[in-house]
Amino acid sequence: MTAAPTRADSTSSAVKLPAVVARRSTLDLVLRARELGIVLALAALVAVTAISNPRFLSSQSIRDILLGTAILAVLAVGQAVVVITRNIDLSVGSVLGLSAFTVGTLLRDNPGLPVVVALLIGAGVGGACGAVNGVLVRYGNVPALVVTLGTLYVVRGITYFWAGGQQINADELPAGFLDFGNATLLGIPYLVLIALLVLVITGVVLRNYRVGRELYAMGSSPQAARLAGISVGRRTIGAFGVSGALAGLAGVLFAARFGTIDAAAGTGYELNVVAAVVVGGVAVFGGSGSVWGAALGALLLTTIASSLAVLEINQFWQQAIVGGLILLAIGADRLVAARVAASLKKRGSHVS
Amino acid sequence: MSADTAVSESRTAGLTARFGNWTVAIIAVTIVVLIIAAATVNNFGTSQNFGFLVLDLLPIALVALPMTLVIVTGEIDLSVASTLGLSSAVMGSLWNSNQPIETIIPICLLLGAVLGAVNGFFVTVLGLPSLAVTIGTLALYRGLAFVVLGDSAVADFPAVYTDWVTGNIAGTPIPNVLLIIVALAVVFGVVLHATPIGRAVFAVGASEQAARFAGVRPGRLKFWLYVVSGLVAGLAGVLWTLRYSSARADNGAGLELAVVAAVLLGGVSIFGGKGALPGVIAGVLLLASLQNALRLSDVSNEALNVVTGVLLIVSVLAPNLANAVRGSVQRRRHRTTNPL
């Protein structure tokens, strides 16, 4: 089953088995090369920044990077799940905003609310938004790009409508919730632990469980996946639900970290999230990539942002760099894909 | 699946004659909305508001014209609003360094064309998905706009130009910029519907391979469409700057949504191969007059985004739902005539 999804269209799997094995190892190599590339880029960036300003490696600075990464990584993991199925979710920034504002309002009015309940409510709000996206994509036969571009503005508009210019400040939030945003377990902030938990669970499910492999199969070839008996519609709605729920969860983390929430929270995050996922090696054509790569992409982007500040480079470069990295990453993917296809063709001719 | 579409296609001709196609429908809806707005919303029907309405829809209308052609070929350009912003930022920066406006404007148009060519290069030469490429350049161009101008604003452009953009044709309530919109709409309409280029655009959108066999070069066609899209976005940036007499890096942020919404509302299929320019013009007018009427009714700008977003979703959902309903009606009819 683990090998099947990428070759779901093959009718005589017995004949093609050697090719499958070859392809898997080539793919693994490519993926590892991508993740290694990010790690190297990250190391180089940290080294250069730290040499020019040692303050970059202070515990406060590292903590800030990790907290920023935690929020972006949770979003990126959800986005990766959707992109793997050959869809995209542009509404995550708006969903984060709605969830943060909902949870902020609830906590302001009910200071006794336990943090766990706040997390669940945030994830629930997000999951509902995601399910709406999924249903529109599934039953409307509409490309995810258009649906989520629409819901990006609808959800943001609803938040503005509801907030009406009001802002929730840190002093209105219960101390317990703000502590949760700052507290650590064995020196690791809770927010980072939550992000790691999300990452590991999603990563294992995608890699080792039937549901996960079905998502990859859908991304490789929706038609073949349908023929193989996968309920593509239900999985699509599920993938968007997961992305929405994680965006909602990220909203609660956002509220806990910053303490100040207005209707604009998370505006424009979708660009960073898509960048993190694409830079992390999740192909926009679907069917390949991993949440580990996406999380590394999130770490790289967050580190770039904070080293720009440390190196005293104009902060306005950040968005341009995000755009450049997206182009670089999809260009590199294309080159690698062309190489892999060429080498497969060669091997394929030997096998048959 | 293929049998289904064949059946529905053979039916479409009859249904079009009976119900009118999407273009006719959207024009009718637009007229109805205009009448209702004029009757119920205070100040909507005044000639002064007509001027504001035209100025508001100016950037959307301009950018929607090349966007229609791009979407008909089956691609998309999400970077247009950022191209507009970068054009505006460069205009402000050059004006700050005391360049004459007569050289600045051509430079901004050229800049737009170059930015479009970059998109075209990535999409046609490297063969990358246009969605991913233009999301990347959306971030890149907007980021560069901020690099150029930071968060400052440049004002006091020459009054001759700003007055012309906001003014009317002498002795009439017709805004000057309407001339630009009409002229470009006619050019794009003729190119799309009455020239070999337009037929090539539809052919590429319907089937790129078939178009190639018929002698069309899809790559080259798409490349030049991206160049034109960038050029028009650059022009929109210049006009935007002159209209508000303010060059800012965030000018036009988020405009791509309104443009895509207007084009799809106008009946252009997001999958390519289908669409008509008159429908797109009606789509732009519908979107702009709805926003204008709601703004006059004191609905906030942010809440207006809900309307745009909903319209976008409805415009792509409605044809599919209509098809689904049509399909199920047909199947039922089929079953009753052939009880097998």
Interface residues (C-beta under 8 A of the other chain):
Chain A: I88 L136 G140 N141 V142 P143 L145 V146 V147 L149 G150 T151 L152 Y153 V154 R156 G157 I158 Y160 F161 A263 L271 V274 A275 V278 V284 F285 N314 F316 W317 Q318 Q319 A320 I321 V322 G323 G324 I326 L327 I330 G331 R334
Chain B: I76 F122 L126 G127 L128 P129 L131 A132 V133 I135 G136 T137 L138 A139 L140 Y141 R142 G143 L144 F146 V147 G150 D151 A249 G254 L257 V260 A261 L264 I270 F271 S300 E302 A303 L304 N305 V306 V307 T308 G309 V310 L312 I313 V316 L317 N320 L321 A324
